[in-house]
């Protein structure tokens, strides 16, 4: 049976127009064992639009409604927060003094307070915009990722919150388990990825300025492992050229989505690894999948 693997480069802007600039998805269709095709059509049709992306709500609903079932969704945003914050009643801010305790508790609170519809209103969570809360998870330290609640410079705050509302929407579809927090035997899995870690492991320095080298390295790594990926030239051109960076910086979002899709393929083939020590904290904080 045909199946789809999806990589997502996420973003947390409040406005729909800005989300469609920043939230990019790349779909790879598994055509046989260890063989994939990234072709126009399906979710990839959006990559040839202007802008080429989605709102978080549009993407969640499109993934859930895909005619060909999605097997693995790899998304580039923090799925959870440090266990110290999950265990802190004052962070949860509930009158009963009960902490979130688990990812599920945190996710439910975000989904209840942050509708996916635009414009997104982050004001209910404004008290978390505090540098004292810039704590890293174990997987962030292992992979070199930023703190999930970092709210300026390299901003993760909005992505963590909007991303959890996005995950809640996928959960409502009845199709997805969010790994490693859920293991209910649902047909699809959502995993957290960090393309920057893969690029460092593959020796691609300053990959944000070198999308072609990043793409070559990711596809080359898969090829060396016996995984064939056929990439349509028009889609590759978008991934090499689409840049939302400003003021001299670069942010090749479609290239990041393609790298995320490559990690999802590795996961499907049983060749990705978790950048997270084994133990109970994994089921609270989550894990980042990479090479």
Protein Blocks (a to p, Z undefined) as FASTA:
>chain_A
ZZddddddddfdfbfklmmmmmccdddddfbghiacddeehjllmmmpccfbdcfklmmm
mmmmombacfbdcddddfbdcfklmmmmklnopaklpafkiamlmmmmmmmmmcfbdcdd
fklmmmmmcfklmccdfklmmnopacfklcghjafklmmmmmmmmmmmmmmnopaccdfk
bcghpabdcddddfklmmmmnopahkllmmmlmmmmmmmmmmmnopacdddfklmmmmmm
mccbeehiacdfklmmmmmmmmmmmmmnopaccdddedjklmmnopaddZZ
